[in-house]
Amino acid sequence: MFWANPVAWSIYGLMASQLGELENMVEIPGEVSLDVKAFLKEKLGYQHDFLGFVALAHIGFVLLFTFVFGYSIKYLNFQKR
């Protein structure tokens, strides 16, 4: 159900697009220092190469919500007397 949430896709896209190519080092206490790109991939599972699918997911959510809205407006009329 996590991936059915548009907010999860938005956070994934923001993190991967803004931080996914950084080469700055991240110091983790008790572990080996990693660059930001490796940290995102190993610890959080975010990959910069996955951004195309994130964009498709956003387009899919827009189309789904547009269809549901249009269907609801057409067939669910609560003002009938």
C-alpha positions in Angstrom: 0.0 0.0 0.0 3.0 2.3 0.4 3.5 2.6 -3.3 -0.2 3.4 -3.9 0.3 6.7 -2.1 1.1 9.7 -4.3 3.0 11.4 -1.5 5.4 8.4 -1.4 6.1 8.9 -5.1 6.6 12.6 -4.6 9.1 12.1 -1.7 10.9 9.5 -3.7 11.2 11.8 -6.7 12.3 14.8 -4.7 15.0 12.9 -2.8 16.3 11.1 -5.9 16.3 14.1 -8.2 17.7 16.6 -5.7 20.2 14.5 -3.9 20.7 11.5 -6.2 23.8 12.7 -7.9 25.7 14.3 -5.1 29.2 13.1 -4.4 29.6 14.7 -0.9 30.6 12.4 1.8 28.2 11.5 4.7 29.8 10.4 8.0 27.8 7.8 9.8 28.9 7.0 13.3 30.1 3.4 13.6 30.1 2.8 9.9 32.1 3.6 6.8 31.6 7.1 5.3 29.6 7.0 2.1 28.8 9.6 -0.6 25.3 10.8 -0.7 24.4 8.8 -3.9 25.6 5.6 -2.3 23.9 6.4 1.0 20.5 7.0 -0.7 20.9 3.7 -2.7 22.1 1.4 0.1 20.3 2.8 3.1 17.0 4.2 1.7 16.7 2.4 -1.6 16.4 5.6 -3.7 17.9 5.4 -7.2 18.4 8.3 -9.5 17.8 6.1 -12.5 14.2 5.4 -11.3 13.0 9.0 -12.0 11.4 8.1 -15.3 9.1 5.7 -13.4 8.4 8.3 -10.8 7.2 10.7 -13.5 5.0 8.0 -15.1 3.5 7.3 -11.7 2.7 11.0 -11.2 1.0 11.1 -14.7 -0.9 7.9 -13.8 -2.2 9.4 -10.6 -3.3 12.6 -12.4 -5.2 10.6 -15.0 -6.7 8.3 -12.4 -7.9 11.2 -10.2 -9.2 13.0 -13.3 -11.2 10.0 -14.4 -12.6 9.4 -10.9 -13.6 13.1 -10.7 -15.3 13.1 -14.1 -17.1 9.8 -13.4 -18.3 11.1 -10.0 -19.5 14.4 -11.4 -21.4 12.7 -14.2 -23.1 9.7 -12.4 -23.2 10.8 -8.7 -25.9 13.5 -8.6 -27.2 14.0 -5.1 -29.4 16.9 -6.0 -32.2 14.8 -7.6 -35.6 15.3 -6.0 
